[in-house]
Amino acid sequence: MFGRLRTFLPFPAQARRSAESPGGGAGDGSGAPRRQHNIFEAAATYVAACADDDEDTMEEAAGWVSPEALSFGVQELACRAVIALARERDESPEAVARGLLGLPPA
């Protein structure tokens, strides 16, 4: 699963393109400024698109923030999701994470 996520992270050229556009990627060429997205919006959109196998949306969300910020957001989302599932299932976070990855119990 994490290997698949790493495959879809943006390349440095994409990050540079985003940073070089006016307002750090805030313009769409029409003169109207785009709304700035934060790392958690980018991560949520990116992971949901990954789950839906929607490469266009993954690429769009990856352009909203730097690759490092997206990585941090995805990591934070994963931690929060595992904690929520562990509470819901009354299991340890480690047991939930291993189960989601198809690993045997520790």
Secondary structure, 3 states (H helix, E strand, C coil): CHHHHHHHCCCHHHHHHHHHCHHHHCECCCCCECCCCCHHHHHHHHHHHHHCCCHHHHHHHHCCCCHHHHHHHHHHHHHHHHHHHHHHHCCCHHHHHHHHCCCCCC
